[in-house]
Amino acid sequence: MAKDHNEFTLTVPELAEIMGRSEQYVRLAMERGEINVGSCRDNGKGKRNSYLISKKLVEDFLGDITDKLNEIRNR
């Protein structure tokens, strides 16, 4: 599990697990604007994009995720 999270943000793998989707789905859906849960930044040709996923926006979209997120993070 990635350790680059805090109480206000999620990682792509965390959101993918909560949604029951693949990480690739989450990335593509964010890039295309199909899910509005944060922002995606293109870091240039050949470089990886950066994703900032807001816990509040995810909860606006999916409902309360606190228990599931804590379960994922405490593994």
N, C-alpha and C positions, 0 to 999 in steps of 0.2 A: 504494500500500500504506500502511496506517495505521502510524504510528510509535509507537503507544501500547502496545507490547508489551515484555515482558522475557523472561528465560529460563524463567520459571515460568508464564506466562499466554499465551493466544492471543486473537486477535481473532475476531469472528464471520466475517469474510471468509476468514481463514486456515483455520478449522475447516471451513467450507463447501467450500473447495477440497480439503482433505485427504479429506473424506468423499465428494466428488463430488456434492454436493447444493447447492441454492441457499441463499443467506443467509437467506431467509425460512423455509425448512425448518428450519434450525438454530435460529432464534429461536423459532419455534412449538414445536418439539420440546422446547426447554429450558423454555419457559413452561408447557407441559403436563406436564412431568416425564417425558417419553418417553426422553430421554437425560440421564443424570446425569453431566455433565462440568463442573459449576460451578453458578453461581447467577444468577438473573434477578431484578432488582428493578424493581418498578413505581414510576415516579417521579411518579405522579399523572395525573389526567385531562388528556389532550391533550399529555402530555409523553412523550418517548421513554424506553423502558426501558433499564436498564443491565445489561450482561452481564459476568460475571467467569468466564472459562473457564480451568480448571486444566490445565496440560500433563500433570501426573501422572494426573488423572482421565481425560483423553483417552487416554493411553497404556494405562491399565487397561481402557478400553473397546475401543480399536482396535489396540493393540500399539505397537511403537516407531514414532514419527513424526519422529524427529530429522532424518533425511535429507530428507524431504519438506518439513518446516518450514524447514530451512535453505535449501533450493532456493527456496521461496516468498519468504523474507525477503531473499535475495541478488539478487533481480531488479532 
